[in-house]
Amino acid sequence: MVLSLPEAAILSPLSVCAYDSLISVEADTVGVFGGGLSGSGITSDPVDPSLLGSGTYPFTFMVTGTNGCQVTLFDSLHVLSVPQVSLELGFTEFLVNGEAHVLTNEGTPPGGVYTLDDDPTPITTINGEGMSLGPHTLFYTYDSLGCVGTASVVFYAEIGTGVHTAPASPFILVPNPAHDQCVVWFPGSATARIMMHDAVGRIVGNWTSVSSPYPLDLGAAPPGTYMLSVEQDGSVRHVRLIVQ
């Protein structure tokens, strides 16, 4: 009596990334109840691609039919390397009321995708319109044959005034955090202009020709973080104000 060999074919993915999770070699079989895996560098089943490293690994997979006959399958597992990705933005502060920054060759290798913060939508420019003040994270993602590498960089969104920023003699703002009112003290006897911007850069308060100390009425301001600017004698000073 001549027994038939089991019918089998490799089902498992044969191209994986080096960071992929454990994979088991499986076969599409008819009348088969077992299989055995062996190969150069492959010492266990399931296989851990991160331990193998990138490269091509031939293997054999022996299956046994219910009638006791065996057949050996020959194939190779291809472990693809993770692309090396870098991102250089060139600045750490971005003015939300200034010009948009066009993203060109900040990320390498070329051909990847830029995204901002938690939004997966690809972008080609950093635009201050609608951007909240404070830290933001720019991501650059590059896909090579299905294996993905990512780099990121943090920058800070600020408000630009178009005038010189005074490096010293900061003004005093109390209390901060504030509720309905706070008082601003600033140096010198010259009058000043005080502007209050919300988190997206809109002017929500504007006081002109005021003298120090000056009480600010915050009763109409919703709770949140604001940027307070005092412009005096061609210089401007900034401080964050928290309204509770």
LUMGUKE-206626 format. One line per field, with one value per residue: chain; x, y, z of N, C-alpha, C, CB in turn. Coordinates in Angstrom, 3 decimals. Glycine has a CB too. Layout:
N
c [A  ...] $
n_u [X  ...] $
n_v [Y  ...] $
n_w [Z  ...] $
ca_u [X  ...] $
ca_v [Y  ...] $
ca_w [Z  ...] $
c_u [X  ...] $
c_v [Y  ...] $
c_w [Z  ...] $
cb_u [X  ...] $
cb_v [Y  ...] $
cb_w [Z  ...] $
***
This chain:
244
c [A  A  A  A  A  A  A  A  A  A  A  A  A  A  A  A  A  A  A  A  A  A  A  A  A  A  A  A  A  A  A  A  A  A  A  A  A  A  A  A  A  A  A  A  A  A  A  A  A  A  A  A  A  A  A  A  A  A  A  A  A  A  A  A  A  A  A  A  A  A  A  A  A  A  A  A  A  A  A  A  A  A  A  A  A  A  A  A  A  A  A  A  A  A  A  A  A  A  A  A  A  A  A  A  A  A  A  A  A  A  A  A  A  A  A  A  A  A  A  A  A  A  A  A  A  A  A  A  A  A  A  A  A  A  A  A  A  A  A  A  A  A  A  A  A  A  A  A  A  A  A  A  A  A  A  A  A  A  A  A  A  A  A  A  A  A  A  A  A  A  A  A  A  A  A  A  A  A  A  A  A  A  A  A  A  A  A  A  A  A  A  A  A  A  A  A  A  A  A  A  A  A  A  A  A  A  A  A  A  A  A  A  A  A  A  A  A  A  A  A  A  A  A  A  A  A  A  A  A  A  A  A  A  A  A  A  A  A  A  A  A  A  A  A] $
n_u [0.849  0.656  1.242  -0.039  1.688  1.587  -0.198  1.026  1.743  3.643  2.270  2.845  3.946  6.746  8.417  9.479  9.715  12.514  11.664  9.316  6.851  6.927  6.849  5.168  5.857  3.682  1.694  -0.381  -2.342  -3.352  -4.680  -2.688  -0.956  1.099  4.229  7.701  10.287  13.354  16.586  19.322  20.371  17.798  16.349  14.153  10.588  7.841  9.540  11.818  12.212  13.800  15.961  17.222  18.124  18.668  18.442  18.619  17.169  17.372  15.174  13.846  10.790  9.212  6.514  4.093  1.944  -1.369  -1.234  1.281  3.285  5.870  6.716  9.001  9.301  10.887  12.124  12.631  13.174  12.835  14.260  13.756  15.585  15.237  14.576  16.986  16.284  16.302  15.784  16.000  15.160  15.990  15.235  14.037  12.007  8.891  7.074  3.764  2.313  3.819  5.528  4.634  6.355  7.936  8.236  10.955  13.666  14.100  13.755  15.317  15.814  14.925  11.489  9.721  7.073  5.647  4.202  2.184  2.191  -0.437  -1.948  -2.615  -2.625  -0.877  1.502  2.841  3.775  4.556  2.241  1.179  -1.450  -4.175  -2.684  -1.799  -0.163  3.078  4.734  5.271  5.302  7.054  6.876  8.660  8.227  9.329  8.885  10.087  9.798  7.671  8.642  8.957  10.462  10.922  11.410  11.626  11.085  11.029  9.433  8.727  5.826  5.397  4.510  5.170  6.193  7.286  8.936  11.850  12.854  13.064  15.879  16.196  15.135  12.382  8.800  6.457  3.903  1.073  -1.724  -0.536  -1.181  -4.330  -7.642  -10.231  -8.892  -5.665  -2.529  -0.222  3.141  5.671  8.979  10.353  9.087  7.646  4.703  2.866  1.889  -0.327  -0.907  -2.971  -2.892  -4.645  -4.542  -4.322  -3.214  -4.801  -5.715  -7.041  -7.221  -6.490  -4.731  -3.972  -1.509  -0.950  -0.038  2.376  1.730  -0.684  -4.015  -5.477  -8.491  -9.887  -12.263  -13.825  -12.390  -12.091  -11.180  -7.795  -4.595  -2.655  -0.818  0.881  1.847  4.000  4.552  6.949  8.668  9.770  10.544  9.645  8.137  7.436  5.159  3.709  0.323  -1.913  -5.279  -7.726] $
n_v [-1.190  2.126  5.087  8.414  11.550  14.264  17.264  20.536  24.008  26.970  29.394  31.590  35.045  35.963  38.086  40.365  43.033  44.192  45.008  43.692  41.675  38.410  35.724  32.933  30.100  28.808  26.415  25.814  23.143  19.790  17.080  17.025  16.958  18.096  20.026  20.896  23.197  24.402  25.912  28.039  30.107  30.211  29.251  28.679  28.327  30.241  32.729  35.326  38.284  40.497  39.429  38.020  39.953  42.052  40.482  37.459  34.361  31.097  28.303  25.145  23.352  20.826  18.705  16.395  13.955  12.652  10.008  9.307  9.864  12.079  15.438  17.834  21.299  23.986  27.238  30.839  33.261  36.683  39.295  42.602  45.643  48.392  51.679  54.317  57.296  60.866  64.170  67.569  70.632  73.305  75.507  76.546  78.083  79.280  81.738  82.425  84.424  85.079  84.364  81.395  78.261  76.488  73.085  71.335  69.889  68.981  66.506  63.305  60.013  61.521  61.905  61.140  61.620  64.413  65.154  66.727  66.974  65.148  64.765  62.842  63.755  64.434  67.095  69.974  72.407  74.467  76.176  79.069  79.817  79.350  77.806  76.670  78.290  77.435  74.204  72.081  69.096  67.983  65.439  63.117  60.673  57.780  55.366  52.287  49.773  48.839  48.856  51.030  54.056  56.625  60.034  62.815  66.238  68.924  72.081  75.507  77.423  80.816  84.312  86.918  90.367  92.251  94.242  95.267  92.953  93.327  92.442  92.444  93.623  92.643  92.926  92.932  90.739  90.222  88.782  85.592  82.473  84.117  85.460  87.309  89.699  91.217  92.798  94.898  95.716  97.739  98.779  102.151  105.466  105.988  105.745  102.783  100.207  97.569  94.297  91.446  88.125  85.259  81.600  80.910  83.067  85.327  88.740  89.546  91.407  94.868  97.505  100.870  103.478  103.350  103.593  102.522  101.230  99.053  98.011  95.103  94.184  91.111  89.864  89.140  87.185  83.849  80.884  79.857  79.809  82.638  85.093  87.825  91.042  93.800  96.818  99.267  102.246  101.395  98.813  95.433  93.305  89.992  87.749  84.784  84.408  82.950  82.323  81.535] $
n_w [0.000  -0.925  0.653  0.661  0.446  2.823  2.087  1.981  2.588  3.148  5.251  6.833  7.252  5.327  5.186  7.468  9.909  11.832  14.325  14.798  16.510  18.119  15.815  14.466  12.519  10.232  8.436  5.598  5.592  4.681  6.187  8.194  11.275  12.729  13.030  12.474  13.080  11.776  11.285  10.146  12.668  13.586  16.348  17.811  18.007  18.594  16.447  17.186  15.685  16.418  17.733  15.774  13.921  10.995  7.779  5.721  6.343  5.792  6.174  7.298  7.339  8.741  8.273  9.484  8.309  8.986  8.397  9.030  7.208  6.127  5.081  3.912  3.983  2.308  2.806  3.189  5.722  5.746  7.343  7.731  7.949  10.261  9.199  9.524  10.931  10.981  12.327  11.963  13.016  13.228  14.719  17.956  18.913  17.798  16.139  16.516  15.318  13.168  10.047  8.226  8.465  5.995  5.460  4.322  3.811  6.391  7.586  7.321  5.941  2.716  1.599  3.525  6.003  7.634  10.788  13.342  16.807  18.297  16.076  13.269  10.670  7.692  7.243  5.521  6.172  9.030  10.668  12.298  12.726  14.740  16.463  19.668  22.432  23.760  24.279  21.419  19.422  16.686  14.307  12.268  9.906  8.302  5.829  4.905  2.791  4.280  6.857  9.558  10.572  13.013  13.943  16.200  17.289  19.614  19.780  20.727  20.817  20.469  20.981  18.775  18.819  17.191  18.089  19.984  22.472  25.846  27.789  30.530  33.843  34.451  34.534  37.281  38.244  40.025  41.760  40.529  39.676  38.848  39.592  39.309  39.078  38.614  39.436  37.792  37.937  36.605  35.564  35.742  34.854  32.604  30.593  29.549  27.209  27.560  26.573  26.165  25.264  24.086  24.164  21.493  20.309  19.920  20.531  23.556  25.449  25.916  26.979  27.035  27.406  30.215  33.683  36.134  39.408  37.799  37.784  36.438  34.991  35.030  34.811  32.585  31.341  30.377  32.268  31.901  30.107  29.452  27.517  28.632  27.691  28.044  26.637  26.417  26.001  23.509  23.994  24.902  27.277  28.401  30.003  31.290  32.150  34.320  34.484  36.739] $
ca_u [0.000  1.442  0.573  0.180  2.367  0.699  -0.144  1.299  2.387  3.905  1.293  3.332  4.641  8.163  9.155  9.077  10.617  13.320  10.984  8.054  6.704  7.194  6.053  5.204  5.757  2.526  1.494  -1.723  -2.162  -4.463  -4.308  -1.423  -1.204  2.256  5.289  8.927  11.012  14.790  17.290  20.472  19.995  16.435  16.501  12.901  9.340  7.946  10.817  11.911  13.011  14.767  17.158  17.902  18.732  18.289  19.099  17.802  17.397  16.725  14.700  13.043  9.599  8.806  5.167  3.760  0.550  -2.077  -0.866  2.652  4.231  6.390  7.204  9.798  9.157  12.080  11.838  13.515  12.580  13.558  14.118  14.116  16.116  14.451  15.295  17.557  15.596  16.712  14.973  16.649  14.218  16.725  14.823  13.321  10.862  8.139  6.147  2.460  1.824  4.806  5.382  4.620  7.629  7.749  9.075  11.577  14.596  14.409  13.796  16.040  15.935  13.811  10.337  8.890  5.860  5.669  2.947  2.351  1.552  -1.189  -2.750  -1.931  -2.727  0.421  1.610  4.005  4.199  4.169  1.452  0.803  -2.878  -4.886  -1.755  -1.743  1.156  3.723  5.505  4.666  6.222  7.020  7.324  8.998  8.095  9.796  8.497  10.939  9.325  6.765  9.279  8.810  11.314  10.366  12.197  10.789  11.759  10.099  9.624  7.805  5.061  5.391  3.929  6.139  5.603  7.893  9.800  12.930  12.467  13.991  16.455  16.276  14.104  11.039  7.753  5.917  2.488  0.541  -1.277  -0.457  -2.501  -5.264  -9.058  -10.929  -8.045  -4.255  -1.885  1.032  4.148  6.767  9.966  10.343  7.923  6.959  3.493  3.076  0.742  -0.410  -1.746  -3.205  -3.196  -5.085  -3.662  -4.151  -2.584  -5.728  -5.685  -8.283  -7.173  -5.602  -4.776  -2.983  -1.098  -1.181  1.107  2.608  1.107  -1.947  -4.862  -6.120  -9.774  -9.899  -13.573  -14.397  -11.471  -12.335  -9.993  -6.846  -3.255  -2.561  0.480  0.740  2.982  4.058  5.393  7.322  9.892  10.318  10.874  8.481  8.393  6.361  5.015  2.492  -0.672  -2.906  -6.555  -8.454] $
ca_v [0.000  3.359  6.186  9.728  12.557  15.359  18.492  21.652  25.205  27.962  30.485  32.701  36.104  35.646  39.342  41.033  44.084  43.782  45.319  42.958  40.754  37.007  35.131  31.478  29.581  27.940  25.904  25.440  21.700  18.851  15.829  17.198  17.258  18.664  20.602  21.205  24.281  24.470  26.728  28.783  31.248  30.042  28.247  28.446  28.687  31.329  33.362  36.726  38.984  41.437  38.674  37.599  41.052  42.091  39.489  36.385  33.158  29.900  27.371  23.992  23.131  19.454  18.408  14.964  13.697  11.749  8.637  9.084  10.321  13.413  16.217  18.971  22.527  24.831  28.642  31.778  34.369  37.919  40.300  43.898  46.589  49.599  52.833  55.298  58.554  62.017  65.378  68.799  71.709  74.550  76.535  76.025  78.950  79.599  82.843  82.064  85.532  85.341  83.618  79.936  77.618  75.415  71.931  70.890  68.780  68.839  65.083  62.397  60.142  62.259  61.117  60.781  62.379  65.227  65.331  67.615  66.545  63.893  64.750  62.022  64.350  64.919  68.540  70.433  73.674  74.771  77.403  79.539  80.092  78.383  77.016  77.072  78.660  76.400  73.181  71.234  68.068  67.674  64.080  62.759  59.226  57.272  53.972  51.565  48.405  48.461  49.070  52.457  54.737  57.924  60.965  63.930  67.379  69.799  73.521  76.264  78.456  82.076  85.465  87.944  91.710  93.113  95.242  94.678  92.359  93.744  91.268  92.545  94.408  92.153  93.523  92.074  90.462  89.517  87.400  84.765  82.565  85.151  85.179  88.418  90.876  91.162  94.110  94.892  96.726  97.730  99.787  103.435  106.333  106.131  104.941  101.561  99.524  96.183  93.457  90.105  87.192  83.944  80.484  80.810  84.283  86.444  89.782  89.538  92.553  95.900  98.683  101.809  104.659  103.087  103.819  101.480  99.914  99.137  96.843  94.529  93.529  89.822  89.258  88.591  86.203  82.458  80.234  79.378  80.390  83.792  85.764  89.248  91.794  95.225  97.555  100.530  102.863  100.631  97.451  94.680  92.217  89.016  86.799  83.987  84.652  81.884  82.769  80.394] $
ca_w [0.000  -1.022  1.351  0.042  1.252  3.222  1.291  2.880  2.034  4.188  5.318  7.642  6.511  5.189  5.282  8.701  10.358  12.975  15.577  14.879  17.632  17.832  14.745  14.381  11.161  10.097  7.089  5.153  5.481  4.544  6.814  8.898  12.679  13.422  12.218  13.186  12.417  12.031  10.311  10.643  13.490  14.088  17.396  18.526  17.346  17.618  16.153  17.589  14.659  16.997  18.102  14.551  13.196  9.589  6.944  5.161  7.130  5.245  7.187  6.879  8.168  8.492  8.750  9.496  8.019  9.893  8.046  9.429  6.188  6.373  3.969  4.374  3.197  2.337  2.500  3.878  6.452  5.468  8.398  7.158  8.932  10.538  8.630  10.438  10.625  11.780  12.128  12.437  12.704  13.032  15.675  19.130  19.166  16.586  16.393  15.959  14.502  12.128  8.804  8.315  8.118  5.021  5.740  3.068  4.010  7.820  7.907  6.422  4.486  2.104  1.172  4.668  6.307  8.843  11.513  14.488  18.054  18.216  14.847  12.261  9.335  7.199  7.028  4.761  6.775  10.406  10.564  13.620  12.851  15.572  17.276  21.067  22.922  24.555  23.555  20.384  18.944  15.260  14.026  10.885  9.779  7.011  5.615  3.958  2.569  5.349  8.158  9.815  11.534  13.387  14.743  16.656  17.892  20.323  19.675  21.573  20.125  21.206  20.290  18.421  18.863  16.175  18.709  20.766  23.742  26.896  28.405  31.983  34.514  34.155  35.348  38.333  38.041  41.196  41.937  39.323  39.032  39.281  39.373  38.652  38.931  39.016  39.386  37.054  38.216  35.643  35.956  35.060  35.012  31.322  30.447  28.785  26.613  28.011  25.727  26.684  24.183  24.525  23.812  20.043  19.833  19.725  21.556  24.326  26.340  25.387  27.825  26.502  28.192  31.637  34.559  37.143  39.181  37.081  38.025  35.255  35.230  34.327  35.023  31.346  30.759  30.802  32.828  30.901  30.111  28.569  27.420  28.922  27.165  28.404  25.698  27.057  25.463  22.403  24.402  25.342  28.213  28.360  31.096  31.205  33.171  34.464  35.038  37.293] $
c_u [0.890  0.647  0.917  0.874  1.376  0.883  0.026  1.974  2.545  2.890  1.882  3.959  6.137  9.034  8.614  10.093  11.354  12.638  9.670  8.052  6.988  6.272  6.229  5.064  4.609  2.376  0.019  -1.665  -3.469  -4.010  -2.988  -1.715  -0.001  3.263  6.501  9.766  12.491  15.441  18.432  20.027  18.607  16.451  15.208  11.727  8.330  9.338  10.754  12.793  14.079  16.043  17.931  18.687  18.378  19.090  18.110  18.176  16.647  16.280  14.001  11.901  9.064  7.434  4.915  2.278  -0.063  -1.758  0.578  3.681  4.629  6.798  7.927  9.641  10.408  11.676  12.825  12.697  13.444  13.255  14.655  14.581  15.188  15.217  15.794  17.042  16.115  15.855  15.685  15.776  14.908  16.280  14.091  12.103  10.212  7.099  4.812  1.879  2.849  4.530  5.371  5.987  7.356  8.740  9.630  12.451  14.994  14.543  14.562  15.832  14.748  12.682  9.439  7.735  6.043  4.271  3.235  1.527  0.820  -2.032  -2.017  -1.958  -1.369  0.393  2.849  4.525  3.818  3.516  0.971  -0.678  -3.566  -3.989  -1.717  -0.309  1.729  4.391  4.663  5.734  5.987  7.603  7.664  9.038  8.489  9.509  9.388  10.479  8.434  7.346  9.403  9.805  10.785  11.373  11.288  11.652  10.691  10.454  8.539  7.137  4.974  4.718  5.029  5.464  6.174  8.743  10.832  12.393  13.508  14.539  16.425  15.116  12.699  10.011  7.221  4.411  1.987  -0.961  -1.235  -0.191  -3.404  -6.696  -9.702  -10.017  -6.609  -3.667  -0.516  1.905  5.226  7.692  9.790  9.051  7.128  5.722  3.760  1.765  0.792  -1.366  -1.819  -3.662  -3.671  -4.176  -3.457  -3.635  -3.500  -5.599  -7.044  -8.321  -6.157  -5.779  -3.653  -2.742  -1.395  0.100  1.180  2.377  -0.267  -2.764  -5.533  -7.410  -9.844  -11.246  -14.163  -13.535  -11.803  -11.065  -9.090  -5.506  -3.181  -1.119  0.245  2.010  2.870  5.053  5.655  8.648  10.556  10.743  9.612  8.926  7.173  6.336  3.718  1.604  -1.681  -4.142  -7.315  -9.939] $
c_v [1.246  4.484  7.523  10.667  13.651  16.567  19.676  22.781  26.221  29.101  31.743  33.785  35.839  36.896  40.102  42.118  43.624  44.066  44.548  42.008  39.323  36.492  33.618  31.070  28.577  27.535  25.644  23.946  20.961  17.530  15.882  17.547  17.856  19.238  20.902  22.182  24.189  25.315  27.476  30.027  31.144  28.890  27.948  28.817  28.996  31.963  34.831  37.468  39.901  40.729  38.225  38.738  40.978  41.067  38.459  35.073  31.975  28.976  26.195  23.825  21.746  19.200  16.911  14.785  12.730  10.295  8.325  9.515  11.771  14.091  17.440  20.138  23.374  26.265  29.513  32.857  35.609  38.933  41.622  44.849  47.788  50.802  53.781  56.683  59.656  63.222  66.556  69.980  73.049  75.692  75.853  76.865  79.326  80.661  82.545  83.174  85.951  84.513  82.117  79.391  76.438  74.298  71.382  69.660  68.616  67.373  64.299  60.962  60.915  61.318  60.685  61.742  63.121  65.259  66.157  67.116  65.215  63.780  63.939  62.603  64.864  66.428  68.827  71.763  73.681  76.142  77.805  79.771  78.982  77.560  77.544  77.415  77.519  75.357  72.412  70.256  67.813  66.280  63.939  61.238  58.804  55.779  53.355  50.115  47.911  48.582  50.574  52.936  56.137  58.724  62.128  65.029  68.283  71.255  74.214  77.370  79.689  83.156  86.475  89.306  92.628  94.221  94.516  94.130  92.703  92.531  91.283  93.372  93.920  92.828  92.484  91.962  89.644  89.779  86.680  83.323  83.616  84.702  86.340  89.605  90.533  92.552  93.965  96.046  96.625  98.894  101.086  104.200  106.491  105.246  103.755  101.103  98.060  95.433  92.048  89.216  85.872  82.861  80.331  82.114  85.471  87.445  89.817  90.666  93.554  97.159  99.628  102.947  104.481  103.310  102.699  102.033  100.087  97.867  96.384  93.835  92.263  89.136  88.609  87.500  84.799  81.877  79.693  80.060  81.491  84.303  87.263  89.954  93.243  95.894  98.943  101.021  101.997  99.223  96.756  93.554  91.305  88.208  86.036  84.286  83.511  82.452  81.537  80.707] $
c_w [0.000  -0.377  0.696  1.017  1.664  2.314  2.235  2.124  3.162  4.100  5.956  6.772  6.492  5.114  6.489  9.015  11.614  14.302  15.738  16.067  17.185  16.728  14.779  12.919  11.119  8.643  6.843  4.815  5.280  5.142  7.536  10.347  13.385  12.467  13.062  12.389  12.764  10.948  10.958  11.399  14.070  15.079  18.136  17.629  18.451  17.529  16.565  16.580  15.246  17.422  16.873  13.921  11.724  8.789  6.442  5.853  6.508  6.381  6.517  7.856  7.809  9.089  8.608  9.260  9.012  9.592  8.393  8.413  6.448  5.066  4.534  3.412  3.379  1.969  3.257  4.563  6.226  6.579  7.862  8.250  9.088  9.986  9.717  10.044  11.544  11.414  12.765  12.034  12.507  13.930  16.829  19.476  17.833  16.931  15.715  15.089  13.450  10.884  9.068  7.898  7.196  5.310  4.431  3.310  5.471  8.224  6.867  6.890  3.893  1.700  2.302  4.859  7.626  9.462  12.762  15.668  17.857  16.957  13.772  10.857  8.865  6.967  6.185  5.285  8.249  10.375  11.950  13.812  13.632  16.474  18.709  21.455  23.753  23.687  22.543  19.898  17.461  15.052  12.543  10.806  8.372  6.940  4.541  3.886  3.704  6.738  8.390  10.865  11.789  14.203  15.125  17.255  18.507  20.053  20.488  20.752  21.018  20.368  20.027  18.376  17.799  16.749  19.545  22.081  24.795  27.623  29.924  32.505  34.186  35.042  36.326  38.138  39.222  41.314  40.589  39.758  39.678  39.010  38.603  38.370  39.284  38.822  38.713  37.539  37.148  35.942  35.181  35.263  33.725  31.292  29.520  28.163  27.048  27.095  26.314  25.537  24.772  23.961  22.318  19.447  19.623  20.868  22.251  25.353  25.835  26.219  27.384  27.467  29.669  32.412  35.593  38.543  38.535  37.330  36.722  35.668  34.378  34.406  33.789  30.731  31.266  31.419  31.726  31.060  29.062  28.541  27.606  28.463  27.591  27.474  26.260  26.487  24.390  22.746  24.890  26.253  28.235  29.650  30.892  32.395  33.167  35.149  35.496  37.489] $
cb_u [-0.963  1.791  0.971  -1.157  3.561  0.956  -1.429  2.172  1.554  5.343  0.065  4.342  4.353  8.384  9.024  8.957  9.841  14.653  10.715  7.802  5.293  7.028  6.462  4.081  7.102  1.248  2.308  -2.204  -1.475  -4.906  -4.264  -0.550  -1.631  2.917  4.810  9.718  10.440  15.423  16.340  21.398  20.097  15.413  17.538  12.858  8.828  6.948  11.173  12.483  12.100  14.155  16.784  16.898  20.243  18.497  20.218  17.997  16.954  17.684  13.752  13.901  8.497  9.831  4.098  4.175  0.402  -3.578  -1.098  2.842  3.622  7.579  6.041  11.287  7.880  13.181  10.367  14.518  12.449  13.168  14.873  12.926  17.519  14.173  14.388  19.122  14.055  18.215  13.542  18.105  13.188  16.602  13.913  14.253  11.292  7.461  6.734  1.490  1.471  6.208  6.507  3.491  8.394  7.922  8.282  12.419  15.834  13.326  12.396  17.562  16.034  14.298  10.794  9.724  4.620  6.167  2.298  1.946  0.568  -2.075  -3.030  -2.540  -3.756  0.805  1.675  3.656  3.560  5.407  0.249  1.517  -3.524  -5.666  -0.338  -2.297  1.089  2.722  6.119  4.095  6.054  7.807  6.244  10.378  6.652  11.319  6.998  12.441  10.506  6.318  10.686  7.387  12.768  9.062  13.471  9.749  12.627  10.118  9.595  8.549  3.639  6.831  2.774  6.800  5.816  6.833  8.983  14.034  12.302  13.303  17.842  17.617  14.237  10.969  6.612  6.257  2.243  1.278  -2.206  0.668  -3.192  -4.969  -9.789  -12.091  -8.552  -3.452  -1.740  0.778  4.750  6.238  11.374  10.580  8.355  7.901  2.328  3.665  0.745  -0.877  -1.200  -4.257  -1.960  -6.536  -4.212  -5.469  -1.912  -7.182  -5.335  -8.457  -6.838  -5.891  -4.641  -3.432  -1.802  -1.701  1.012  4.039  0.978  -1.703  -5.931  -5.171  -10.965  -8.837  -14.514  -14.596  -10.004  -12.803  -10.401  -7.384  -2.177  -3.532  1.187  0.473  3.056  4.466  4.729  7.420  10.886  11.460  11.966  7.691  8.714  6.516  5.036  2.820  -1.371  -2.327  -7.385  -7.833] $
cb_v [0.002  3.701  6.202  10.342  13.167  15.755  18.658  21.201  25.810  28.511  30.038  32.205  37.487  34.799  40.193  40.022  45.398  44.474  46.808  42.182  40.857  36.163  35.707  30.835  28.923  28.634  24.624  26.314  21.174  18.682  14.764  18.295  16.019  17.625  21.861  19.935  25.665  23.050  27.701  29.168  32.490  29.778  28.693  29.257  27.532  32.391  33.223  36.858  39.797  42.161  37.465  37.053  41.045  43.500  38.808  36.276  33.375  29.148  28.075  22.691  24.262  18.471  19.231  14.306  13.163  11.977  8.397  7.673  10.176  13.351  16.627  18.581  23.324  24.287  29.018  32.408  34.039  38.492  39.870  44.505  47.058  49.764  53.597  55.251  58.397  62.330  65.208  68.947  71.829  74.975  77.617  75.965  80.224  78.320  84.196  81.731  86.722  85.056  83.976  79.335  77.151  75.940  70.841  72.028  68.984  69.512  64.531  62.744  58.749  63.047  59.920  60.735  61.445  66.665  63.950  69.054  67.626  63.753  66.206  60.668  65.495  64.194  69.306  70.560  74.887  74.733  77.216  80.781  80.248  77.469  77.038  75.958  79.962  75.740  72.206  72.097  66.760  68.743  63.052  63.395  58.770  57.556  53.868  51.650  47.467  47.087  48.370  52.770  54.791  57.747  61.464  63.448  68.154  69.508  73.988  76.866  77.943  82.501  86.105  87.626  92.329  93.709  96.251  95.713  90.828  94.693  91.114  93.162  95.865  90.639  94.080  92.630  89.715  89.963  86.649  85.283  81.213  86.490  84.944  88.871  92.027  90.083  94.721  94.995  96.553  97.806  99.251  103.235  107.685  105.779  105.800  100.455  99.654  96.095  93.419  90.118  86.972  83.695  79.210  80.425  84.002  85.936  91.180  88.197  92.120  96.181  98.300  102.357  105.917  101.653  105.205  100.915  99.126  99.346  97.164  93.534  94.489  88.908  90.279  89.697  86.563  81.581  79.101  79.606  79.305  84.912  85.462  89.497  91.686  95.432  97.642  100.364  103.126  101.341  97.447  94.128  92.761  88.090  87.516  82.485  86.010  80.678  83.594  79.973] $
cb_w [1.233  -2.513  2.845  -0.425  0.472  4.682  0.412  4.058  0.839  4.067  6.102  8.671  7.131  3.960  3.961  9.882  10.627  12.936  15.657  13.586  18.235  19.100  13.357  15.249  10.700  10.610  6.865  3.903  6.702  3.041  5.805  8.229  13.391  14.278  11.523  13.473  12.825  12.079  9.644  9.489  12.698  12.921  18.375  19.847  16.385  17.956  14.647  19.042  13.767  18.194  18.948  13.553  13.379  9.014  7.709  3.612  8.597  4.282  8.179  6.803  7.943  9.064  7.967  10.832  6.624  9.803  6.572  9.727  4.775  7.332  3.012  4.510  3.617  1.357  2.871  2.896  7.977  4.063  9.712  6.393  8.524  12.082  7.657  10.416  10.776  11.567  12.728  11.853  13.801  11.625  14.992  20.329  19.951  15.983  15.882  17.078  15.388  12.645  7.831  7.424  9.398  3.570  6.503  2.445  3.165  8.667  8.036  6.373  3.837  0.877  0.441  5.922  6.373  8.532  11.883  14.123  18.555  19.418  14.346  12.228  9.333  5.893  8.386  3.284  6.037  11.398  9.595  13.912  11.467  14.710  16.660  21.977  23.751  25.465  24.538  19.188  19.752  14.429  14.436  10.433  10.104  6.808  5.211  4.373  2.402  5.142  8.228  10.262  11.038  14.181  13.963  17.687  16.836  21.841  18.188  22.798  19.747  21.586  21.121  17.072  20.225  15.322  19.576  21.028  23.612  27.888  27.950  32.418  34.138  34.330  34.463  39.752  36.694  42.496  42.921  38.341  39.076  38.567  40.728  39.504  39.810  38.189  40.822  35.527  39.645  34.185  35.746  33.601  35.503  30.153  29.903  29.676  25.041  29.500  24.277  27.835  23.274  24.105  24.365  19.382  18.592  19.621  20.935  25.026  27.770  23.879  29.339  25.154  27.677  31.860  35.254  37.024  40.519  35.564  39.096  34.532  34.907  34.893  35.525  30.336  31.094  29.598  33.775  29.494  29.845  29.025  26.040  30.446  25.628  29.914  24.291  28.597  26.594  21.849  25.505  24.141  29.642  27.148  32.481  31.138  32.949  35.273  33.990  38.621] $
***
